Amino acid sequence: MAFVAVGSIGLVRSQSLPAPVNQSEPMDGGLITIESDSQSADNVTGVVTASGNVRIVYPARGMVATSRQAQYFSREGRLVLSGDVDVIQDDGSTLRAERVTYNLDDERAVAVPSEGAQVRSTMILRPDQPAKTPLTP
């Protein structure tokens, strides 16, 4: 896996990404922009941690996510959002949970609620398109 730092903490994923659907789309590949109150990166473990008012924008997936903390495990290609996680996709699909673990390599997400609560997701279903769940490209 190869990643390139962009700006404060922006990650460009250079493998396993589909090509843009048409040429009018930006050629940013897997650019992920992370904004937060504080961020740290550990080059030994390959873990990037963002804390406080985290906002992640993932244009290639049409996704914006917010949480209290995010950890990106670059060696495993895994993003873990925790604390009041909200994921919104361009088509209006949403996911709300206490913790969401997203594996970028196989594009799978697991959402876990806070104790005594439930995960909530909404999806926009259209008969002419296959169903997409939050975090599905």
Secondary structure, DSSP 8 states (H G I E B T S, - for coil): --EEE-SSSEEEE-SS----SSTTS---TEEEEEE-SEEEEETTTTEEEEEEEEEEEEGGGTEEEEEEEEEEETTTTEEEEEEEEEEEETTS-EEEEEEEEEETTTTEEEEE--TT---EEE----TTS----TT--
